[in-house]
């Protein structure tokens, strides 16, 4: 990378950690963007908008807000700048904007940049393919800090997508969230979600396969947000110079 790494949302909790990891890895920090008046880390160049940041960077790491995704997709595609996208809670139109950008630039999109979570995602798909949905009920439980605004979390939905792929079904058809009241018996083949919020928990996710004769649970706990920043910088170093395409952390980790 010659121009370096840009950071969207550089004044936020994740943005600051990403900036520290860029410098810690000996890479070039091109600068960042954030809301007007935000307190950015010392010595960081603050750009006025995503277009000017994209023009000044080889890769932009983005942990901002779903409402900014479509505009960021357009600006980065126009500039030919690679994109590492960790924003979750995207609507269908936002995801379509990401897909359009990936036809022109290299995009690494992941709901979670932790290597451990991505290994669990791969395991979830294999387990789902091996455990029949008729006898093994899939449930996903996640808990995060009280400030988190989307539910289920992006990682929980990623786990659901992995289970659905393993079973050869579409998640939107079998997803079951927010049970309340007299819901009746569990739908056969459903993938259930439960979202808990409280305290300052960084992130906990448990995937459960429950059958009459046994139960299998796989849990991942994140204790420090820095693991996400480290993974994002690993993705940024990997994606620089790649051809256009829609990549994931499985590609970065050499898992496919």
C-alpha positions in Angstrom: 0.0 0.0 0.0 1.4 3.4 -1.0 -1.4 5.8 0.2 -2.3 3.8 3.2 -5.5 2.9 5.2 -8.4 5.3 5.7 -10.9 4.9 8.6 -14.5 5.8 8.4 -15.8 6.6 11.9 -12.3 7.2 13.2 -13.4 9.0 16.4 -15.6 6.1 17.5 -14.6 3.2 19.8 -13.8 0.9 16.9 -12.3 3.6 14.7 -9.8 4.6 17.4 -8.8 0.9 18.0 -8.3 0.5 14.2 -6.1 3.6 14.1 -4.0 2.2 16.9 -3.7 -1.2 15.1 -2.7 0.5 11.8 0.2 2.3 13.5 1.1 -0.8 15.6 1.4 -2.9 12.5 3.8 -0.3 10.9 1.3 0.6 8.2 0.4 4.0 6.8 -2.6 5.8 8.3 -4.0 8.0 5.5 -6.6 9.6 7.8 -10.3 9.4 8.5 -13.7 10.9 8.6 -16.3 11.4 11.3 -19.1 13.6 12.3 -18.4 17.4 12.6 -16.9 18.3 15.9 -15.8 14.7 16.7 -12.5 14.4 18.7 -10.1 12.5 16.5 -6.9 10.8 17.7 -3.9 13.0 17.8 -1.9 13.5 14.6 -4.7 12.0 12.4 -5.7 13.9 9.3 -9.5 14.4 9.2 -11.1 14.5 5.7 -14.3 16.4 5.0 -16.2 13.5 3.5 -15.9 9.9 2.3 -15.1 10.9 -1.3 -11.9 12.8 -0.3 -10.9 10.0 2.1 -11.4 7.4 -0.7 -9.2 9.4 -3.0 -6.4 9.6 -0.4 -6.4 5.9 0.6 -5.7 2.5 -0.8 -8.3 0.8 1.5 -11.0 2.3 3.8 -12.0 0.4 6.9 -15.6 1.1 7.8 -17.3 0.6 11.2 -19.9 3.3 10.9 -23.7 3.1 10.6 -26.0 1.3 8.2 -27.4 4.6 7.0 -24.0 5.6 5.6 -23.3 2.3 3.7 -25.0 3.2 0.3 -23.1 6.6 0.1 -19.9 5.0 1.1 -20.3 2.2 -1.5 -20.9 4.8 -4.3 -17.9 6.9 -3.3 -15.4 4.1 -2.8 -16.5 2.5 -6.1 -16.1 5.8 -7.9 -12.6 6.2 -6.5 -11.5 2.6 -7.1 -10.6 2.2 -3.4 -10.9 -1.1 -1.6 -13.3 -1.4 1.3 -13.3 -3.4 4.5 -16.8 -3.2 5.8 -17.8 -4.2 9.3 -21.0 -2.2 9.7 -24.0 -4.4 10.5 -27.8 -4.0 10.6 -27.9 -3.4 6.8 -31.3 -3.3 5.0 -31.7 -5.1 1.7 -31.1 -1.9 -0.3 -27.8 -1.3 1.6 -26.7 -4.8 0.8 -27.5 -4.3 -2.8 -25.3 -1.2 -2.8 -22.4 -3.2 -1.4 -22.9 -5.9 -4.1 -22.8 -3.2 -6.8 -19.6 -1.7 -5.4 -18.0 -5.2 -5.4 -18.4 -5.3 -9.1 -15.9 -2.4 -9.4 -13.7 -2.7 -6.3 -12.5 -5.3 -3.8 -14.8 -5.5 -0.8 -14.2 -7.6 2.4 -17.4 -7.7 4.3 -17.9 -9.5 7.5 -20.2 -9.2 10.5 -17.3 -10.1 12.7 -13.5 -9.8 12.0 -12.4 -12.1 14.9 -10.6 -15.2 13.5 -12.3 -17.3 16.2 -15.8 -16.3 15.2 -15.0 -17.0 11.5 -13.9 -20.5 12.4 -17.2 -21.0 14.3 -19.1 -19.8 11.2 -17.3 -22.4 9.1 -18.0 -25.1 11.8 -21.7 -24.0 12.0 -22.2 -24.7 8.3 -20.6 -28.1 8.5 -22.5 -29.1 11.6 -25.8 -28.0 10.0 -25.1 -30.1 7.0 -24.5 -33.1 9.1 -27.3 -32.7 11.7 -30.8 -33.2 10.1 -33.2 -30.3 10.8 -36.0 -32.7 11.4 -34.3 -33.9 14.6 -31.8 -31.2 15.5 -33.3 -27.8 16.4 -30.9 -24.8 15.8 -31.0 -21.9 18.2 -28.7 -18.9 18.4 -28.3 -16.9 21.6 -26.3 -13.6 21.7 -25.6 -11.0 24.3 -24.0 -7.5 23.8 -23.6 -4.2 25.7 -26.5 -2.0 26.3 -25.5 0.6 23.6 -25.9 -1.9 20.7 -28.7 -0.7 18.4 -29.3 -3.7 16.1 -30.7 -7.1 17.1 -30.0 -9.9 16.4 -26.4 -9.0 16.0 -24.7 -9.2 12.7 -22.6 -12.1 14.0 -25.8 -14.0 15.1 -27.3 -13.5 11.7 -24.0 -14.7 10.2 -24.3 -17.8 12.2 -27.9 -18.2 11.0 -26.8 -17.8 7.4 -24.1 -20.4 7.9 -26.7 -22.9 9.4 -29.1 -22.1 6.6 -26.4 -22.7 3.9 -25.5 -26.0 5.5 -29.2 -27.0 5.4 -29.7 -25.7 1.9 -32.5 -23.3 2.8 -32.9 -19.5 2.8 -32.6 -17.9 6.3 -35.5 -15.5 5.7 -37.8 -18.5 5.3 -36.9 -20.3 8.5 -35.8 -17.5 10.8 -37.7 -17.3 14.1 -36.9 -14.2 16.3 -38.5 -12.6 19.3 -40.9 -15.3 20.6 -43.4 -13.8 22.9 -46.8 -14.9 24.2 -48.7 -18.0 23.1 -46.5 -18.9 20.1 -47.5 -22.5 19.6 -45.0 -25.4 19.1 -41.7 -24.8 17.5 -41.8 -24.7 13.7 -39.9 -27.7 12.2 -36.7 -26.6 10.7 -36.8 -23.2 12.2 -33.5 -21.3 13.1 -34.3 -19.5 16.4 -32.7 -16.2 17.6 -32.6 -14.7 21.1 -30.9 -11.3 21.7 -29.8 -10.2 25.2 -28.6 -6.7 26.1 -26.9 -5.4 29.2 -23.8 -4.0 30.8 -20.7 -3.7 28.7 -20.4 -7.2 27.2 -18.3 -7.0 24.1 -20.0 -10.0 22.5 -21.1 -13.5 23.3 -22.6 -15.9 20.8 -23.8 -19.5 21.3 -25.0 -21.8 18.6 -27.1 -24.7 19.9 -28.2 -27.9 18.1 -30.8 -29.6 20.4 -32.1 -33.1 19.7 -34.1 -35.5 21.9 -31.0 -37.5 22.8 -28.3 -34.9 22.9 -27.4 -31.2 22.7 -24.4 -29.6 21.1 -23.4 -26.0 21.9 -20.6 -23.9 20.5 -19.8 -20.6 22.2 -17.5 -17.7 21.3 -16.8 -14.9 23.8 -15.0 -11.7 22.9 -13.3 -10.0 25.8 -11.7 -7.0 24.0 -12.9 -5.1 20.9 -9.3 -5.0 19.8 -9.6 -8.5 18.4 -12.1 -7.0 15.8 -9.7 -4.2 15.0 -6.7 -6.5 14.5 -8.8 -8.7 12.2 -9.9 -5.7 10.2 -6.4 -4.5 9.6 -5.4 -8.0 8.6 -8.3 -7.8 6.0 -7.1 -4.4 4.9 -3.6 -5.6 4.2 -4.9 -8.6 2.4 -7.5 -6.8 0.2 -5.1 -4.0 -1.1 -4.5 -4.6 -4.7 -7.0 -7.4 -5.1 -9.3 -7.6 -8.1 -12.9 -6.5 -7.7 -15.1 -8.9 -5.8 -17.1 -9.6 -2.7 -14.8 -11.3 -0.2 -15.2 -12.4 3.4 -12.9 -13.2 6.3 -12.8 -16.8 5.2 -10.9 -15.6 2.2 -8.6 -13.5 4.3 -7.9 -16.4 6.6 -7.2 -18.8 3.7 -10.2 -21.0 4.5 -11.5 -21.1 0.9 
